Structure formats: structure tokens, C-alpha cells
Amino acid sequence: MSSVFIKRYPSKGEFPKESGFYLTNLGSRHYMANTISRWFDCEPQWWLEEIELPSEEEILEVAPNVRCVNQFWNGVNFILNKLKGGKNEI
């Protein structure tokens, strides 16, 4: 499985759903869900949330159910190219 990391901002109310260690602007920090002082020491400006990308098989399962298959694949390729840092041509 491939994944991407999305930058989240506690100042906007974006907090991890589960306790654990997260990469932040202060390095690796421990987060405690369901507590008053959530971060172990001080609250970071941002933290990274890992999001798994769908597999090719999962994408292929969805594709036949889409009305405009060509537009769907153009969108999929645009997003994949953006994540890889390539050209963003549609």
C-alpha cells in the first residue's frame, strides 16, 4: 500500500483520532486522545496524518460504476501525477 502525509493544524481544531506518536514541526511527539493536555509536552503548529491511497484494484472496482469513465481516469491520473511531482496535464 502507498500512502501520503497530509499536514494538519491543531489551531484549526485538527487533531489525531488515536493516541500515538506523530511527526510534527517539533519532531516526533506523543499525542494522547481524550485528555485535556493532548500533546505530551507542547502543542505543535502542525502534525502529519498518514492517509493510505487506494490500490489499483480498488480503483478498478469503482471505475465501471462511474458515468464518465474517461473523466474519472483523467482525475485519477491527475492526482497520481500530482503526488509523484510530475506534470499535471489532463
Summary of the structure (lengths in Angstrom):
residues: 90
radius of gyration: 17.5
end to end distance: 25.0
largest distance: 50.2
contacts: 185
relative contact order: 0.18
helix: 32%
strand: 26%
